[in-house]
Amino acid sequence: METQKIWSNFNEDLYFFILKKVKNKDVTNDIFQNTFLKIHTNLSKLKNEEKVRAWIFQIARNEIVNYFNKESIYVENLSVNKEISLKKYQHICCFDKFINDLPEIYIQVIELIYIKGQKQKEVATELEISLENVKARIKRAKDILKKKFNKCCKYEFDKNGKLIGESNCSICKE
């Protein structure tokens, strides 16, 4: 398979995939360009052309992670990083309060995976616990957060377990 054929078949999907993840057109353009440079450079390593889509999207995911890792170097303090990452959720009633009220073992896992963007295996290694334990902590943390949002803010959950609706929170209205 040639780079031109990959470009023709996947450029739009790949571009919007990256844009959805980074939410910045300039950064998306840089990552998109780096991704196609790596695709072109490493095309000879692709063993199974039937898996080209998965292969190019994995390259894009790696480039996105590289970008966020480089950006996090400039953030000296995890609490500052947390504040930056959580700003986009401030419209959700009591979000940071509920996160901070979690037991410390759950806060650690949530911060490492959802705020710092680490993989579950990396978190397991870093915390010196099993991968199953990491997954259990994530599930328990999400269950606690869902209950708090439902009880306090009157949010509802769709069939996929995602928050929907408008805030109706007595704490936020005080």
C-alpha positions in Angstrom: 0.0 0.0 0.0 1.2 3.5 -0.8 1.1 6.6 1.3 -1.1 8.3 -1.3 -3.7 5.6 -1.1 -3.7 5.8 2.7 -4.1 9.6 2.4 -7.0 9.2 0.0 -8.8 6.6 2.1 -8.2 8.0 5.6 -7.2 11.6 5.8 -10.5 13.1 6.7 -11.3 10.4 9.4 -7.9 10.7 10.8 -7.9 14.5 10.9 -11.3 14.6 12.7 -10.2 11.9 15.1 -7.2 13.9 16.2 -9.3 17.1 16.3 -11.8 15.4 18.6 -9.0 14.4 21.0 -7.0 17.7 21.2 -9.8 20.2 20.4 -7.3 22.7 18.8 -7.0 23.1 15.1 -3.3 24.3 15.2 -2.3 21.3 17.4 -4.4 19.0 15.2 -2.6 20.1 12.1 0.8 19.5 13.7 -0.2 16.1 15.0 -1.8 15.2 11.7 1.4 16.1 9.8 3.6 14.2 12.2 1.3 11.2 11.9 1.5 11.1 8.1 5.3 11.6 8.3 5.5 8.5 10.5 3.1 6.6 8.3 5.2 7.3 5.2 8.5 6.6 7.1 7.3 3.3 8.6 5.1 2.0 5.8 7.5 -0.8 5.0 6.9 -2.1 8.6 3.2 -2.7 7.9 2.9 -6.5 7.6 -0.8 -6.9 7.0 -2.5 -4.3 4.7 -5.9 -5.4 6.0 -5.0 -3.8 9.3 -3.9 -0.5 7.9 -6.7 1.5 9.5 -5.9 0.2 13.0 -2.2 0.8 12.3 -2.6 4.5 11.3 -5.0 5.3 14.1 -2.5 3.8 16.6 0.2 6.0 15.2 -2.1 9.0 15.6 -2.9 8.0 19.2 0.8 7.7 19.9 1.4 11.2 18.4 -1.5 12.6 20.6 0.0 11.1 23.7 3.5 12.5 22.7 1.9 15.9 22.4 0.2 15.8 25.8 3.4 14.4 27.4 5.4 17.3 26.0 2.8 19.8 27.2 2.8 18.3 30.7 6.5 19.0 31.1 5.7 22.7 31.3 3.3 22.1 34.2 5.3 22.0 37.4 2.5 21.0 39.7 -0.1 18.3 39.5 -2.7 20.4 41.1 -2.2 23.1 38.5 -2.5 20.4 35.8 -5.6 19.2 37.5 -7.1 22.7 37.5 -6.4 23.1 33.8 -7.9 19.8 32.9 -11.0 20.2 35.1 -11.9 23.7 33.7 -13.8 22.1 30.8 -16.0 20.3 33.4 -16.8 23.3 35.6 -20.2 23.7 34.0 -21.0 20.4 35.6 -22.4 21.0 39.1 -20.0 20.1 41.9 -17.6 18.2 39.7 -14.4 19.1 41.5 -16.0 18.8 44.9 -17.1 15.2 44.1 -13.7 14.3 42.8 -11.9 15.7 45.8 -14.4 13.9 48.2 -13.4 10.5 46.8 -11.1 8.3 48.9 -7.5 8.9 48.1 -7.0 5.5 46.4 -9.7 6.4 43.9 -8.4 10.0 43.4 -5.0 8.7 42.5 -6.3 6.4 39.8 -8.7 9.0 38.3 -6.0 11.6 38.2 -3.4 9.3 36.6 -5.8 7.9 33.9 -8.2 10.6 33.1 -6.2 13.7 33.9 -2.7 12.7 33.1 -3.8 10.3 30.3 -1.8 7.3 31.4 -2.7 3.8 30.4 -4.2 1.4 33.0 -1.2 -0.9 32.8 1.2 2.0 33.5 -0.9 3.1 36.5 -0.8 -0.4 37.9 2.9 -0.5 37.6 3.4 3.0 39.1 1.1 2.2 42.1 2.4 -1.3 42.4 -1.0 -2.9 42.2 -2.6 -5.3 39.8 -4.3 -4.2 36.6 -7.5 -5.8 37.9 -7.2 -3.6 41.1 -6.9 -0.5 38.9 -10.0 -1.4 36.9 -11.9 -2.1 40.1 -10.9 1.3 41.6 -12.0 3.1 38.4 -15.4 1.3 38.5 -15.9 2.1 42.2 -14.9 5.7 41.7 -17.3 6.1 38.8 -20.1 4.4 40.8 -19.6 6.8 43.7 -19.5 9.8 41.3 -22.7 8.6 39.6 -24.5 8.3 42.9 -23.4 11.7 44.0 -24.4 13.4 40.8 -27.8 11.7 40.8 -28.5 12.4 44.5 -27.2 16.0 44.6 -27.6 17.4 41.2 -30.5 15.4 39.8 -28.6 14.5 36.7 -29.8 11.4 34.9 -27.9 8.7 33.1 -28.6 7.5 29.6 -28.5 3.9 28.5 -24.7 4.1 28.2 -24.3 5.4 31.8 -23.4 9.0 30.7 -24.6 12.1 32.5 -27.5 13.9 30.7 -29.8 16.7 31.7 -29.5 20.0 33.4 -28.2 20.7 36.9 -30.7 21.1 39.6 -28.4 21.3 42.6 -29.3 22.8 45.9 -25.6 23.1 46.8 -24.7 25.1 43.7 -27.7 27.4 44.2 -26.7 28.4 47.7 
